[in-house]
Amino acid sequence: MTAPNIVSVATISGKTSVQLVTTSATAIVTNDAASGKVVKVNLLTVSNASGASSADVTVDLFRDSVAYRVASTISIPEDASLEILSKSIYLEEGDSLRLTASANLYLEAVCSYEEIS
């Protein structure tokens, strides 16, 4: 199935995902293949909860087994937050938005998105 025409949709469901970011690339949002949906990612914020050290974050759009960098090795100081997306992006069927950190469990991510079908 293909993603819906977003001009004439039946359902828009608002959602929020949270994630502790690790050194392994892990999806915070996935639009499953053949879902019949498009996912509109509105906000991605990453915070460094460590009071002692900065940590780097990399964010990629994973499509067809290829990681396309949205943000690459961005340093987030201790006790600080960074808004990664300044504009919305759409995830097509089979796409994922993944995060990777330079250190385990320093970084926390919050992602607000809409599933459109």
DRENLUMKOL-607789 format. One record per atom (N, C-alpha, C): residue number from 1; residue in three letters; atom name; x, y, z. Coordinates in nm, 2 decimals, decimal comma, padded with zeros to 4 digits. Example, Ala and Ser with C-alpha at 12.3 -4.5 7.8 and 13.67 -1.06 7.14 Angstrom:
! residues 2
1 ALA N 01,32 -00,57 00,78;
1 ALA CA 01,23 -00,45 00,78;
1 ALA C 01,32 -00,33 00,78;
2 SER N 01,28 -00,22 00,71;
2 SER CA 01,37 -00,11 00,71;
2 SER C 01,29 00,00 00,79;
! end
This chain:
! residues 117
1 MET N 00,08 -00,12 00,00;
1 MET CA 00,00 00,00 00,00;
1 MET C 00,09 00,12 00,00;
2 THR N 00,04 00,23 -00,05;
2 THR CA 00,12 00,35 -00,06;
2 THR C 00,07 00,45 00,05;
3 ALA N 00,15 00,55 00,08;
3 ALA CA 00,11 00,65 00,18;
3 ALA C -00,01 00,73 00,13;
4 PRO N -00,09 00,77 00,22;
4 PRO CA -00,21 00,85 00,18;
4 PRO C -00,18 00,99 00,13;
5 ASN N -00,28 01,03 00,05;
5 ASN CA -00,27 01,17 00,00;
5 ASN C -00,31 01,26 00,12;
6 ILE N -00,22 01,34 00,17;
6 ILE CA -00,24 01,41 00,30;
6 ILE C -00,34 01,53 00,28;
7 VAL N -00,39 01,55 00,17;
7 VAL CA -00,50 01,65 00,15;
7 VAL C -00,63 01,60 00,19;
8 SER N -00,65 01,47 00,17;
8 SER CA -00,78 01,40 00,21;
8 SER C -00,75 01,28 00,30;
9 VAL N -00,73 01,31 00,42;
9 VAL CA -00,70 01,20 00,52;
9 VAL C -00,82 01,17 00,60;
10 ALA N -00,82 01,04 00,66;
10 ALA CA -00,93 01,00 00,74;
10 ALA C -00,90 01,02 00,89;
11 THR N -00,77 01,00 00,92;
11 THR CA -00,73 01,01 01,06;
11 THR C -00,59 01,08 01,08;
12 ILE N -00,58 01,16 01,18;
12 ILE CA -00,45 01,22 01,22;
12 ILE C -00,44 01,19 01,37;
13 SER N -00,34 01,11 01,41;
13 SER CA -00,33 01,08 01,55;
13 SER C -00,20 01,14 01,60;
14 GLY N -00,21 01,23 01,70;
14 GLY CA -00,09 01,29 01,76;
14 GLY C -00,02 01,19 01,86;
15 LYS N 00,11 01,19 01,86;
15 LYS CA 00,18 01,09 01,94;
15 LYS C 00,31 01,16 01,99;
16 THR N 00,37 01,10 02,10;
16 THR CA 00,50 01,15 02,15;
16 THR C 00,57 01,02 02,19;
17 SER N 00,70 01,01 02,15;
17 SER CA 00,79 00,91 02,18;
17 SER C 00,90 00,96 02,27;
18 VAL N 00,95 00,88 02,36;
18 VAL CA 01,07 00,92 02,44;
18 VAL C 01,17 00,81 02,44;
19 GLN N 01,29 00,84 02,46;
19 GLN CA 01,40 00,74 02,44;
19 GLN C 01,53 00,78 02,52;
20 LEU N 01,59 00,69 02,58;
20 LEU CA 01,72 00,71 02,63;
20 LEU C 01,81 00,67 02,52;
21 VAL N 01,90 00,76 02,48;
21 VAL CA 01,98 00,75 02,36;
21 VAL C 02,11 00,67 02,39;
22 THR N 02,14 00,57 02,32;
22 THR CA 02,26 00,48 02,34;
22 THR C 02,36 00,49 02,23;
23 THR N 02,46 00,42 02,24;
23 THR CA 02,57 00,42 02,13;
23 THR C 02,53 00,33 02,02;
24 SER N 02,41 00,26 02,02;
24 SER CA 02,36 00,19 01,90;
24 SER C 02,25 00,27 01,84;
25 ALA N 02,25 00,28 01,71;
25 ALA CA 02,15 00,35 01,64;
25 ALA C 02,01 00,28 01,66;
26 THR N 01,92 00,36 01,72;
26 THR CA 01,79 00,31 01,76;
26 THR C 01,68 00,40 01,72;
27 ALA N 01,57 00,35 01,66;
27 ALA CA 01,46 00,43 01,61;
27 ALA C 01,38 00,48 01,72;
28 ILE N 01,35 00,61 01,72;
28 ILE CA 01,26 00,67 01,81;
28 ILE C 01,12 00,68 01,74;
29 VAL N 01,11 00,68 01,61;
29 VAL CA 00,99 00,67 01,53;
29 VAL C 01,01 00,59 01,41;
30 THR N 00,92 00,50 01,38;
30 THR CA 00,92 00,41 01,26;
30 THR C 00,79 00,42 01,19;
31 ASN N 00,79 00,43 01,06;
31 ASN CA 00,67 00,41 00,98;
31 ASN C 00,69 00,28 00,91;
32 ASP N 00,62 00,18 00,96;
32 ASP CA 00,63 00,04 00,91;
32 ASP C 00,60 00,03 00,76;
33 ALA N 00,67 -00,06 00,69;
33 ALA CA 00,65 -00,08 00,55;
33 ALA C 00,50 -00,12 00,53;
34 ALA N 00,44 -00,08 00,43;
34 ALA CA 00,30 -00,11 00,39;
34 ALA C 00,20 -00,07 00,50;
35 SER N 00,24 00,04 00,58;
35 SER CA 00,15 00,08 00,69;
35 SER C 00,02 00,16 00,64;
36 GLY N 00,04 00,21 00,52;
36 GLY CA -00,07 00,29 00,46;
36 GLY C -00,08 00,43 00,53;
37 LYS N 00,03 00,46 00,60;
37 LYS CA 00,04 00,59 00,67;
37 LYS C 00,16 00,67 00,62;
38 VAL N 00,15 00,80 00,66;
38 VAL CA 00,27 00,89 00,65;
38 VAL C 00,28 00,94 00,79;
39 VAL N 00,41 00,96 00,84;
39 VAL CA 00,43 01,01 00,97;
39 VAL C 00,50 01,15 00,96;
40 LYS N 00,44 01,25 01,02;
40 LYS CA 00,49 01,38 01,02;
40 LYS C 00,56 01,41 01,15;
41 VAL N 00,69 01,42 01,15;
41 VAL CA 00,76 01,45 01,27;
41 VAL C 00,77 01,60 01,29;
42 ASN N 00,72 01,65 01,40;
42 ASN CA 00,71 01,79 01,43;
42 ASN C 00,82 01,84 01,52;
43 LEU N 00,87 01,76 01,61;
43 LEU CA 00,96 01,81 01,71;
43 LEU C 01,05 01,70 01,75;
44 LEU N 01,18 01,72 01,75;
44 LEU CA 01,28 01,63 01,81;
44 LEU C 01,37 01,71 01,90;
45 THR N 01,37 01,69 02,03;
45 THR CA 01,46 01,75 02,12;
45 THR C 01,54 01,65 02,19;
46 VAL N 01,67 01,68 02,21;
46 VAL CA 01,76 01,59 02,28;
46 VAL C 01,82 01,67 02,40;
47 SER N 01,81 01,61 02,52;
47 SER CA 01,87 01,67 02,64;
47 SER C 01,98 01,59 02,70;
48 ASN N 02,07 01,66 02,76;
48 ASN CA 02,18 01,59 02,82;
48 ASN C 02,16 01,59 02,97;
49 ALA N 02,12 01,48 03,03;
49 ALA CA 02,08 01,48 03,17;
49 ALA C 02,21 01,46 03,26;
50 SER N 02,32 01,44 03,20;
50 SER CA 02,44 01,43 03,28;
50 SER C 02,49 01,56 03,34;
51 GLY N 02,52 01,57 03,46;
51 GLY CA 02,57 01,69 03,52;
51 GLY C 02,72 01,70 03,51;
52 ALA N 02,78 01,61 03,44;
52 ALA CA 02,93 01,60 03,44;
52 ALA C 03,00 01,61 03,31;
53 SER N 02,93 01,56 03,20;
53 SER CA 03,00 01,55 03,07;
53 SER C 02,91 01,59 02,96;
54 SER N 02,97 01,64 02,85;
54 SER CA 02,89 01,66 02,73;
54 SER C 02,89 01,53 02,65;
55 ALA N 02,80 01,52 02,56;
55 ALA CA 02,78 01,40 02,48;
55 ALA C 02,74 01,44 02,34;
56 ASP N 02,78 01,36 02,24;
56 ASP CA 02,74 01,39 02,10;
56 ASP C 02,62 01,31 02,06;
57 VAL N 02,54 01,36 01,97;
57 VAL CA 02,42 01,29 01,91;
57 VAL C 02,43 01,30 01,76;
58 THR N 02,39 01,19 01,70;
58 THR CA 02,37 01,18 01,56;
58 THR C 02,23 01,13 01,53;
59 VAL N 02,16 01,20 01,44;
59 VAL CA 02,03 01,16 01,40;
59 VAL C 02,02 01,13 01,26;
60 ASP N 01,96 01,02 01,22;
60 ASP CA 01,95 00,99 01,08;
60 ASP C 01,81 00,94 01,04;
61 LEU N 01,78 00,97 00,91;
61 LEU CA 01,66 00,91 00,85;
61 LEU C 01,71 00,79 00,78;
62 PHE N 01,66 00,67 00,83;
62 PHE CA 01,70 00,54 00,78;
62 PHE C 01,60 00,50 00,67;
63 ARG N 01,65 00,49 00,55;
63 ARG CA 01,56 00,45 00,43;
63 ARG C 01,63 00,35 00,34;
64 ASP N 01,57 00,24 00,31;
64 ASP CA 01,63 00,14 00,22;
64 ASP C 01,77 00,10 00,26;
65 SER N 01,79 00,07 00,39;
65 SER CA 01,91 00,03 00,45;
65 SER C 02,02 00,14 00,44;
66 VAL N 01,99 00,26 00,42;
66 VAL CA 02,09 00,37 00,41;
66 VAL C 02,05 00,47 00,52;
67 ALA N 02,15 00,52 00,59;
67 ALA CA 02,13 00,62 00,69;
67 ALA C 02,17 00,76 00,64;
68 TYR N 02,07 00,84 00,62;
68 TYR CA 02,09 00,98 00,57;
68 TYR C 02,09 01,07 00,70;
69 ARG N 02,20 01,14 00,72;
69 ARG CA 02,22 01,22 00,84;
69 ARG C 02,13 01,35 00,84;
70 VAL N 02,06 01,36 00,95;
70 VAL CA 01,98 01,48 00,97;
70 VAL C 02,07 01,58 01,06;
71 ALA N 02,14 01,52 01,15;
71 ALA CA 02,23 01,59 01,24;
71 ALA C 02,35 01,49 01,26;
72 SER N 02,47 01,54 01,25;
72 SER CA 02,59 01,45 01,26;
72 SER C 02,68 01,50 01,37;
73 THR N 02,70 01,42 01,47;
73 THR CA 02,80 01,44 01,58;
73 THR C 02,78 01,58 01,64;
74 ILE N 02,66 01,61 01,69;
74 ILE CA 02,64 01,74 01,75;
74 ILE C 02,66 01,73 01,90;
75 SER N 02,74 01,81 01,95;
75 SER CA 02,78 01,81 02,10;
75 SER C 02,67 01,88 02,18;
76 ILE N 02,62 01,81 02,28;
76 ILE CA 02,52 01,87 02,37;
76 ILE C 02,59 01,88 02,51;
77 PRO N 02,61 02,00 02,56;
77 PRO CA 02,68 02,02 02,69;
77 PRO C 02,59 01,96 02,80;
78 GLU N 02,66 01,93 02,91;
78 GLU CA 02,59 01,88 03,03;
78 GLU C 02,48 01,97 03,07;
79 ASP N 02,37 01,91 03,12;
79 ASP CA 02,25 01,99 03,16;
79 ASP C 02,20 02,09 03,06;
80 ALA N 02,20 02,05 02,93;
80 ALA CA 02,15 02,14 02,82;
80 ALA C 02,06 02,06 02,73;
81 SER N 01,99 02,13 02,65;
81 SER CA 01,90 02,06 02,55;
81 SER C 01,92 02,13 02,41;
82 LEU N 01,89 02,05 02,31;
82 LEU CA 01,90 02,10 02,17;
82 LEU C 01,78 02,05 02,09;
83 GLU N 01,72 02,15 02,02;
83 GLU CA 01,61 02,12 01,93;
83 GLU C 01,68 02,08 01,80;
84 ILE N 01,66 01,95 01,76;
84 ILE CA 01,73 01,90 01,64;
84 ILE C 01,65 01,94 01,51;
85 LEU N 01,52 01,94 01,51;
85 LEU CA 01,44 01,97 01,39;
85 LEU C 01,39 02,11 01,41;
86 SER N 01,41 02,19 01,31;
86 SER CA 01,35 02,33 01,31;
86 SER C 01,23 02,33 01,22;
87 LYS N 01,21 02,23 01,14;
87 LYS CA 01,09 02,22 01,05;
87 LYS C 01,04 02,08 01,05;
88 SER N 00,92 02,05 01,02;
88 SER CA 00,87 01,92 01,02;
88 SER C 00,93 01,84 00,90;
89 ILE N 00,94 01,71 00,92;
89 ILE CA 00,98 01,62 00,81;
89 ILE C 00,88 01,50 00,81;
90 TYR N 00,87 01,44 00,69;
90 TYR CA 00,78 01,33 00,67;
90 TYR C 00,85 01,20 00,66;
91 LEU N 00,80 01,09 00,73;
91 LEU CA 00,86 00,96 00,71;
91 LEU C 00,76 00,88 00,62;
92 GLU N 00,82 00,83 00,51;
92 GLU CA 00,74 00,75 00,42;
92 GLU C 00,74 00,61 00,48;
93 GLU N 00,66 00,52 00,41;
93 GLU CA 00,65 00,38 00,46;
93 GLU C 00,79 00,32 00,45;
94 GLY N 00,83 00,25 00,56;
94 GLY CA 00,96 00,18 00,57;
94 GLY C 01,07 00,27 00,62;
95 ASP N 01,04 00,40 00,65;
95 ASP CA 01,14 00,49 00,71;
95 ASP C 01,14 00,49 00,86;
96 SER N 01,26 00,52 00,92;
96 SER CA 01,28 00,54 01,06;
96 SER C 01,36 00,66 01,09;
97 LEU N 01,34 00,72 01,20;
97 LEU CA 01,42 00,83 01,25;
97 LEU C 01,50 00,77 01,37;
98 ARG N 01,63 00,76 01,35;
98 ARG CA 01,71 00,70 01,45;
98 ARG C 01,81 00,79 01,52;
99 LEU N 01,85 00,76 01,64;
99 LEU CA 01,94 00,84 01,72;
99 LEU C 02,06 00,75 01,77;
100 THR N 02,18 00,81 01,77;
100 THR CA 02,29 00,75 01,83;
100 THR C 02,37 00,85 01,91;
101 ALA N 02,42 00,80 02,03;
101 ALA CA 02,50 00,89 02,12;
101 ALA C 02,64 00,84 02,12;
102 SER N 02,73 00,94 02,17;
102 SER CA 02,87 00,90 02,19;
102 SER C 02,89 00,83 02,32;
103 ALA N 02,80 00,85 02,41;
103 ALA CA 02,81 00,78 02,54;
103 ALA C 02,67 00,73 02,58;
104 ASN N 02,66 00,61 02,64;
104 ASN CA 02,54 00,55 02,68;
104 ASN C 02,47 00,63 02,80;
105 LEU N 02,34 00,65 02,78;
105 LEU CA 02,24 00,70 02,88;
105 LEU C 02,27 00,84 02,93;
106 TYR N 02,35 00,92 02,87;
106 TYR CA 02,36 01,06 02,90;
106 TYR C 02,24 01,14 02,84;
107 LEU N 02,20 01,10 02,72;
107 LEU CA 02,11 01,18 02,64;
107 LEU C 01,97 01,12 02,65;
108 GLU N 01,87 01,21 02,65;
108 GLU CA 01,73 01,17 02,65;
108 GLU C 01,66 01,25 02,53;
109 ALA N 01,58 01,18 02,46;
109 ALA CA 01,51 01,24 02,34;
109 ALA C 01,36 01,24 02,36;
110 VAL N 01,30 01,34 02,31;
110 VAL CA 01,15 01,35 02,30;
110 VAL C 01,11 01,39 02,16;
111 CYS N 01,02 01,31 02,10;
111 CYS CA 00,98 01,33 01,97;
111 CYS C 00,83 01,34 01,96;
112 SER N 00,78 01,45 01,90;
112 SER CA 00,63 01,47 01,88;
112 SER C 00,60 01,45 01,73;
113 TYR N 00,50 01,37 01,70;
113 TYR CA 00,48 01,34 01,56;
113 TYR C 00,33 01,30 01,54;
114 GLU N 00,29 01,30 01,42;
114 GLU CA 00,15 01,26 01,38;
114 GLU C 00,15 01,15 01,28;
115 GLU N 00,06 01,05 01,31;
115 GLU CA 00,04 00,94 01,22;
115 GLU C -00,08 00,98 01,13;
116 ILE N -00,06 00,99 01,00;
116 ILE CA -00,16 01,03 00,91;
116 ILE C -00,21 00,92 00,82;
117 SER N -00,34 00,89 00,82;
117 SER CA -00,39 00,78 00,74;
117 SER C -00,52 00,81 00,68;
! end
